[in-house]
Amino acid sequence: MSKIPKNRSDKEMLAGYQEAETLEESFHKAAKAEAAREAVEKAKEAQEAVPPNLLRAGFMKDLTDALGKALMELKLELAQEGITKYTFKVKREGESIVLTPKKQ
C-alpha cells in the first residue's frame, strides 16, 4: 500500500478529479436546452408571421394583427349581408389608405 502524502493543499488533492453529473443537474440542463429551443422557435414564428414585404413597409406583428382583425370583422359583416364574392379596392385619401369591398 502506498503512503498518503501529507501537507497537500485542497487544490493538489483534487487535481484531475471530475465530479459526476447528478440526475438533478441533467434535468436542469435538459430544461434549459428546451427553453432555449422554444425561445428560438417563437422568435422564428414571429418573424415568419409577418410577410417580408410587409416588414419592409413598416408593418410589425401587432400592426398586422390589428389589420387582420379589422379585415375579419369586415368579412363577417359582409357575410351577414349575404355578400360572399367580393374584392377590395384600395385607394389613398391624404394620409389614409381606404379598403372598399367591391361586389363581383
Secondary structure, 3 states (H helix, E strand, C coil): CCCCCCCCCHHHHCCCCCCCCCHHHHHHHHHHHHHHHHHHHHHHHHHHHCCHHHHHCCCCHHHHHHHHHHHHHHHHHHHHCCCCCEEEEEEEECCEEEEEEEEC
